Amino acid sequence: MNRTIAYRGYEICVELTPTSKDMFDVKFHIAGLAGPMGRLGIGKPTQIRNGPFSRRWAYLVAEIAGQVAIDVILGLPDASVRSVPAISDGGPQRRASDAV
């Protein structure tokens, strides 16, 4: 069973392979318009691990994985970028007056 999902000018192509009654292994690949060529993963089938899955779960997991792959290649859309506080390297900062 195959399904194609459009996302940000690309297509996420999902392929389900039956493993047992109502359970499926799932692969996806990215196809679409000319974009950043030479990037790994474009057009190559990727197996989703930790299966088999139910049909609905398989499609959902593959769609989300495909969206993440496209976001990694293109970068996040501007609307979804949020300010994230930086993590310091040394843990909590101490002042000289805190010394024991």
C-alpha positions as CSV (number, residue, x, y, z in Angstrom):
1,M,0.0,0.0,0.0
2,N,1.3,3.4,-1.0
3,R,0.4,6.9,0.0
4,T,2.0,10.3,-1.1
5,I,1.8,13.3,1.2
6,A,2.7,16.8,0.0
7,Y,4.8,18.9,2.4
8,R,6.7,22.2,1.7
9,G,7.0,21.5,-2.1
10,Y,8.2,17.9,-1.7
11,E,6.4,14.6,-1.6
12,I,6.7,12.1,1.2
13,C,6.2,8.7,-0.4
14,V,5.1,6.0,2.1
15,E,5.1,2.3,1.4
16,L,3.6,-0.3,3.7
17,T,4.5,-3.9,3.6
18,P,2.2,-6.4,5.4
19,T,4.0,-8.5,8.0
20,S,1.0,-10.2,9.6
21,K,-2.7,-9.6,10.0
22,D,-3.3,-5.8,10.3
23,M,0.5,-5.1,10.9
24,F,2.9,-3.4,8.5
25,D,6.6,-2.5,8.1
26,V,6.9,1.0,6.6
27,K,9.4,2.8,4.4
28,F,9.4,6.4,3.2
29,H,11.3,8.4,0.7
30,I,11.4,12.1,-0.3
31,A,10.6,13.2,-3.9
32,G,10.0,16.6,-5.2
33,L,11.1,19.8,-6.9
34,A,14.6,20.8,-7.6
35,G,16.1,21.8,-4.3
36,P,19.3,21.3,-2.4
37,M,20.7,18.5,-4.4
38,G,23.5,16.2,-3.2
39,R,21.9,15.9,0.2
40,L,21.7,12.4,1.7
41,G,18.3,10.8,1.9
42,I,16.6,12.5,-1.1
43,G,14.9,9.7,-3.0
44,K,16.4,6.8,-1.0
45,P,13.9,4.6,0.8
46,T,14.3,4.7,4.6
47,Q,13.0,1.9,6.8
48,I,11.2,3.0,10.0
49,R,12.6,1.1,12.9
50,N,10.7,-0.6,15.8
51,G,7.9,-2.0,13.7
52,P,5.7,-3.6,12.7
53,F,2.9,-1.0,13.1
54,S,-0.8,-0.8,12.7
55,R,-1.8,0.8,9.4
56,R,-2.8,4.2,10.9
57,W,0.3,4.3,13.1
58,A,2.6,3.4,10.2
59,Y,1.3,6.2,8.0
60,L,1.5,8.7,10.9
61,V,5.1,7.7,11.9
62,A,6.3,7.8,8.3
63,E,4.6,11.2,7.6
64,I,6.2,12.8,10.7
65,A,9.6,11.2,9.9
66,G,9.4,12.6,6.3
67,Q,8.4,16.1,7.6
68,V,11.4,16.1,9.9
69,A,13.7,15.0,7.1
70,I,12.5,17.8,4.9
71,D,12.8,20.4,7.7
72,V,16.4,19.3,8.3
73,I,17.2,19.7,4.6
74,L,15.4,23.1,4.1
75,G,15.6,24.5,7.6
76,L,12.6,25.3,9.8
77,P,10.0,27.7,8.5
78,D,10.4,31.1,10.0
79,A,7.1,31.0,11.9
80,S,8.1,27.9,13.8
81,V,11.5,29.1,15.0
82,R,11.4,29.9,18.7
83,S,13.9,31.4,21.0
84,V,15.5,28.7,23.1
85,P,17.6,29.6,26.1
86,A,21.3,28.6,25.8
87,I,22.6,25.8,28.0
88,S,25.7,26.7,29.9
89,D,28.7,24.4,29.7
90,G,29.5,24.4,33.4
91,G,26.2,24.0,35.1
92,P,24.8,26.6,37.5
93,Q,26.9,29.7,37.7
94,R,28.4,30.5,41.1
95,R,29.5,33.8,42.5
96,A,32.7,34.1,44.5
97,S,30.6,35.0,47.5
98,D,28.9,31.6,47.3
99,A,32.1,29.7,48.0
100,V,32.2,27.8,51.3
